[in-house]
């Protein structure tokens, strides 16, 4: 697989009913709402978030994953 092609620009996928895009710092509240819910995260390897700063840090980590050609995480 040619990673140059995949990581050239963050893929933006859109249909009539769905938009998948790069997460932004402004998404921190939404990420926190999901990842702080113990019922939703009970099968994760990590504990549920307890502070909004964890969501901000997670978005930054996902961003680095793309910038370093390791992963893509859509929101």
Secondary structure, 3 states (H helix, E strand, C coil): CCHHHHCCCCCCEECCCCEECECCHHHHHHHHHHHCCHHHHCCCCCCCCCCHHHHHHHHHHHHHHHHCCCCCCEC
